[in-house]
């Protein structure tokens, strides 16, 4: 059985860009929505905020774009 990985590229408040990886498309989409809602309602996305939200959606940091 083939396992798909779903990716999301996101920019933190300090300009750092990260690639996030998820095993489930719904987790990727939910994480993206949650990050954007947090940013709009509560403030900047820091590394700590990213780690907390990423954990809720079973995601991981896959890398940093060049």
Phi and psi in radians as a Rosetta constraint file:
Dihedral C 1 N 2 CA 2 C 2 CIRCULARHARMONIC -1.506 0.35
Dihedral N 2 CA 2 C 2 N 3 CIRCULARHARMONIC 2.372 0.35
Dihedral C 2 N 3 CA 3 C 3 CIRCULARHARMONIC -1.861 0.35
Dihedral N 3 CA 3 C 3 N 4 CIRCULARHARMONIC 2.140 0.35
Dihedral C 3 N 4 CA 4 C 4 CIRCULARHARMONIC -1.557 0.35
Dihedral N 4 CA 4 C 4 N 5 CIRCULARHARMONIC 2.647 0.35
Dihedral C 4 N 5 CA 5 C 5 CIRCULARHARMONIC -2.132 0.35
Dihedral N 5 CA 5 C 5 N 6 CIRCULARHARMONIC 2.370 0.35
Dihedral C 5 N 6 CA 6 C 6 CIRCULARHARMONIC -1.974 0.35
Dihedral N 6 CA 6 C 6 N 7 CIRCULARHARMONIC 2.315 0.35
Dihedral C 6 N 7 CA 7 C 7 CIRCULARHARMONIC -1.989 0.35
Dihedral N 7 CA 7 C 7 N 8 CIRCULARHARMONIC 2.666 0.35
Dihedral C 7 N 8 CA 8 C 8 CIRCULARHARMONIC -2.451 0.35
Dihedral N 8 CA 8 C 8 N 9 CIRCULARHARMONIC 2.266 0.35
Dihedral C 8 N 9 CA 9 C 9 CIRCULARHARMONIC -1.744 0.35
Dihedral N 9 CA 9 C 9 N 10 CIRCULARHARMONIC 2.295 0.35
Dihedral C 9 N 10 CA 10 C 10 CIRCULARHARMONIC -2.417 0.35
Dihedral N 10 CA 10 C 10 N 11 CIRCULARHARMONIC 2.565 0.35
Dihedral C 10 N 11 CA 11 C 11 CIRCULARHARMONIC -1.904 0.35
Dihedral N 11 CA 11 C 11 N 12 CIRCULARHARMONIC 2.199 0.35
Dihedral C 11 N 12 CA 12 C 12 CIRCULARHARMONIC -1.350 0.35
Dihedral N 12 CA 12 C 12 N 13 CIRCULARHARMONIC 2.956 0.35
Dihedral C 12 N 13 CA 13 C 13 CIRCULARHARMONIC -1.060 0.35
Dihedral N 13 CA 13 C 13 N 14 CIRCULARHARMONIC -0.458 0.35
Dihedral C 13 N 14 CA 14 C 14 CIRCULARHARMONIC -1.574 0.35
Dihedral N 14 CA 14 C 14 N 15 CIRCULARHARMONIC 0.117 0.35
Dihedral C 14 N 15 CA 15 C 15 CIRCULARHARMONIC 1.626 0.35
Dihedral N 15 CA 15 C 15 N 16 CIRCULARHARMONIC -0.133 0.35
Dihedral C 15 N 16 CA 16 C 16 CIRCULARHARMONIC -1.176 0.35
Dihedral N 16 CA 16 C 16 N 17 CIRCULARHARMONIC 2.271 0.35
Dihedral C 16 N 17 CA 17 C 17 CIRCULARHARMONIC -1.802 0.35
Dihedral N 17 CA 17 C 17 N 18 CIRCULARHARMONIC 2.435 0.35
Dihedral C 17 N 18 CA 18 C 18 CIRCULARHARMONIC -2.309 0.35
Dihedral N 18 CA 18 C 18 N 19 CIRCULARHARMONIC 2.573 0.35
Dihedral C 18 N 19 CA 19 C 19 CIRCULARHARMONIC -1.698 0.35
Dihedral N 19 CA 19 C 19 N 20 CIRCULARHARMONIC 2.212 0.35
Dihedral C 19 N 20 CA 20 C 20 CIRCULARHARMONIC -1.915 0.35
Dihedral N 20 CA 20 C 20 N 21 CIRCULARHARMONIC 2.478 0.35
Dihedral C 20 N 21 CA 21 C 21 CIRCULARHARMONIC -2.137 0.35
Dihedral N 21 CA 21 C 21 N 22 CIRCULARHARMONIC 2.493 0.35
Dihedral C 21 N 22 CA 22 C 22 CIRCULARHARMONIC -2.421 0.35
Dihedral N 22 CA 22 C 22 N 23 CIRCULARHARMONIC 2.595 0.35
Dihedral C 22 N 23 CA 23 C 23 CIRCULARHARMONIC -1.516 0.35
Dihedral N 23 CA 23 C 23 N 24 CIRCULARHARMONIC -0.161 0.35
Dihedral C 23 N 24 CA 24 C 24 CIRCULARHARMONIC -2.336 0.35
Dihedral N 24 CA 24 C 24 N 25 CIRCULARHARMONIC 2.301 0.35
Dihedral C 24 N 25 CA 25 C 25 CIRCULARHARMONIC -1.093 0.35
Dihedral N 25 CA 25 C 25 N 26 CIRCULARHARMONIC -0.658 0.35
Dihedral C 25 N 26 CA 26 C 26 CIRCULARHARMONIC -1.153 0.35
Dihedral N 26 CA 26 C 26 N 27 CIRCULARHARMONIC -0.634 0.35
Dihedral C 26 N 27 CA 27 C 27 CIRCULARHARMONIC -1.122 0.35
Dihedral N 27 CA 27 C 27 N 28 CIRCULARHARMONIC -0.744 0.35
Dihedral C 27 N 28 CA 28 C 28 CIRCULARHARMONIC -1.041 0.35
Dihedral N 28 CA 28 C 28 N 29 CIRCULARHARMONIC -0.841 0.35
Dihedral C 28 N 29 CA 29 C 29 CIRCULARHARMONIC -1.148 0.35
Dihedral N 29 CA 29 C 29 N 30 CIRCULARHARMONIC -0.721 0.35
Dihedral C 29 N 30 CA 30 C 30 CIRCULARHARMONIC -1.115 0.35
Dihedral N 30 CA 30 C 30 N 31 CIRCULARHARMONIC -0.701 0.35
Dihedral C 30 N 31 CA 31 C 31 CIRCULARHARMONIC -1.117 0.35
Dihedral N 31 CA 31 C 31 N 32 CIRCULARHARMONIC -0.775 0.35
Dihedral C 31 N 32 CA 32 C 32 CIRCULARHARMONIC -1.062 0.35
Dihedral N 32 CA 32 C 32 N 33 CIRCULARHARMONIC -0.793 0.35
Dihedral C 32 N 33 CA 33 C 33 CIRCULARHARMONIC -1.089 0.35
Dihedral N 33 CA 33 C 33 N 34 CIRCULARHARMONIC -0.777 0.35
Dihedral C 33 N 34 CA 34 C 34 CIRCULARHARMONIC -1.121 0.35
Dihedral N 34 CA 34 C 34 N 35 CIRCULARHARMONIC -0.727 0.35
Dihedral C 34 N 35 CA 35 C 35 CIRCULARHARMONIC -1.078 0.35
Dihedral N 35 CA 35 C 35 N 36 CIRCULARHARMONIC -0.796 0.35
Dihedral C 35 N 36 CA 36 C 36 CIRCULARHARMONIC -1.173 0.35
Dihedral N 36 CA 36 C 36 N 37 CIRCULARHARMONIC -0.672 0.35
Dihedral C 36 N 37 CA 37 C 37 CIRCULARHARMONIC -1.163 0.35
Dihedral N 37 CA 37 C 37 N 38 CIRCULARHARMONIC -0.729 0.35
Dihedral C 37 N 38 CA 38 C 38 CIRCULARHARMONIC -1.022 0.35
Dihedral N 38 CA 38 C 38 N 39 CIRCULARHARMONIC -0.838 0.35
Dihedral C 38 N 39 CA 39 C 39 CIRCULARHARMONIC -1.071 0.35
Dihedral N 39 CA 39 C 39 N 40 CIRCULARHARMONIC -0.704 0.35
Dihedral C 39 N 40 CA 40 C 40 CIRCULARHARMONIC -1.265 0.35
Dihedral N 40 CA 40 C 40 N 41 CIRCULARHARMONIC -0.595 0.35
Dihedral C 40 N 41 CA 41 C 41 CIRCULARHARMONIC -1.812 0.35
Dihedral N 41 CA 41 C 41 N 42 CIRCULARHARMONIC -0.534 0.35
Dihedral C 41 N 42 CA 42 C 42 CIRCULARHARMONIC -2.060 0.35
Dihedral N 42 CA 42 C 42 N 43 CIRCULARHARMONIC -0.381 0.35
Dihedral C 42 N 43 CA 43 C 43 CIRCULARHARMONIC 2.366 0.35
Dihedral N 43 CA 43 C 43 N 44 CIRCULARHARMONIC -2.916 0.35
Dihedral C 43 N 44 CA 44 C 44 CIRCULARHARMONIC -1.173 0.35
Dihedral N 44 CA 44 C 44 N 45 CIRCULARHARMONIC 2.669 0.35
Dihedral C 44 N 45 CA 45 C 45 CIRCULARHARMONIC -1.558 0.35
Dihedral N 45 CA 45 C 45 N 46 CIRCULARHARMONIC 1.835 0.35
Dihedral C 45 N 46 CA 46 C 46 CIRCULARHARMONIC -1.639 0.35
Dihedral N 46 CA 46 C 46 N 47 CIRCULARHARMONIC 3.037 0.35
Dihedral C 46 N 47 CA 47 C 47 CIRCULARHARMONIC -1.058 0.35
Dihedral N 47 CA 47 C 47 N 48 CIRCULARHARMONIC -0.670 0.35
Dihedral C 47 N 48 CA 48 C 48 CIRCULARHARMONIC -1.134 0.35
Dihedral N 48 CA 48 C 48 N 49 CIRCULARHARMONIC -0.746 0.35
Dihedral C 48 N 49 CA 49 C 49 CIRCULARHARMONIC -1.129 0.35
Dihedral N 49 CA 49 C 49 N 50 CIRCULARHARMONIC -0.785 0.35
Dihedral C 49 N 50 CA 50 C 50 CIRCULARHARMONIC -1.002 0.35
Dihedral N 50 CA 50 C 50 N 51 CIRCULARHARMONIC -0.838 0.35
Dihedral C 50 N 51 CA 51 C 51 CIRCULARHARMONIC -1.039 0.35
Dihedral N 51 CA 51 C 51 N 52 CIRCULARHARMONIC -0.731 0.35
Dihedral C 51 N 52 CA 52 C 52 CIRCULARHARMONIC -1.151 0.35
Dihedral N 52 CA 52 C 52 N 53 CIRCULARHARMONIC -0.840 0.35
Dihedral C 52 N 53 CA 53 C 53 CIRCULARHARMONIC -1.214 0.35
Dihedral N 53 CA 53 C 53 N 54 CIRCULARHARMONIC -0.684 0.35
Dihedral C 53 N 54 CA 54 C 54 CIRCULARHARMONIC -1.043 0.35
Dihedral N 54 CA 54 C 54 N 55 CIRCULARHARMONIC -0.687 0.35
Dihedral C 54 N 55 CA 55 C 55 CIRCULARHARMONIC -1.110 0.35
Dihedral N 55 CA 55 C 55 N 56 CIRCULARHARMONIC -0.595 0.35
Dihedral C 55 N 56 CA 56 C 56 CIRCULARHARMONIC -1.174 0.35
Dihedral N 56 CA 56 C 56 N 57 CIRCULARHARMONIC -0.413 0.35
Dihedral C 56 N 57 CA 57 C 57 CIRCULARHARMONIC -1.964 0.35
Dihedral N 57 CA 57 C 57 N 58 CIRCULARHARMONIC 0.329 0.35
Dihedral C 57 N 58 CA 58 C 58 CIRCULARHARMONIC 0.961 0.35
Dihedral N 58 CA 58 C 58 N 59 CIRCULARHARMONIC 0.648 0.35
Dihedral C 58 N 59 CA 59 C 59 CIRCULARHARMONIC -1.755 0.35
Dihedral N 59 CA 59 C 59 N 60 CIRCULARHARMONIC 3.022 0.35
Dihedral C 59 N 60 CA 60 C 60 CIRCULARHARMONIC -2.581 0.35
Dihedral N 60 CA 60 C 60 N 61 CIRCULARHARMONIC 2.721 0.35
Dihedral C 60 N 61 CA 61 C 61 CIRCULARHARMONIC -1.397 0.35
Dihedral N 61 CA 61 C 61 N 62 CIRCULARHARMONIC 2.132 0.35
Dihedral C 61 N 62 CA 62 C 62 CIRCULARHARMONIC -1.681 0.35
Dihedral N 62 CA 62 C 62 N 63 CIRCULARHARMONIC -0.303 0.35
Dihedral C 62 N 63 CA 63 C 63 CIRCULARHARMONIC 2.809 0.35
Dihedral N 63 CA 63 C 63 N 64 CIRCULARHARMONIC -3.125 0.35
Dihedral C 63 N 64 CA 64 C 64 CIRCULARHARMONIC -2.180 0.35
Dihedral N 64 CA 64 C 64 N 65 CIRCULARHARMONIC 2.135 0.35
Dihedral C 64 N 65 CA 65 C 65 CIRCULARHARMONIC -1.129 0.35
Dihedral N 65 CA 65 C 65 N 66 CIRCULARHARMONIC 2.594 0.35
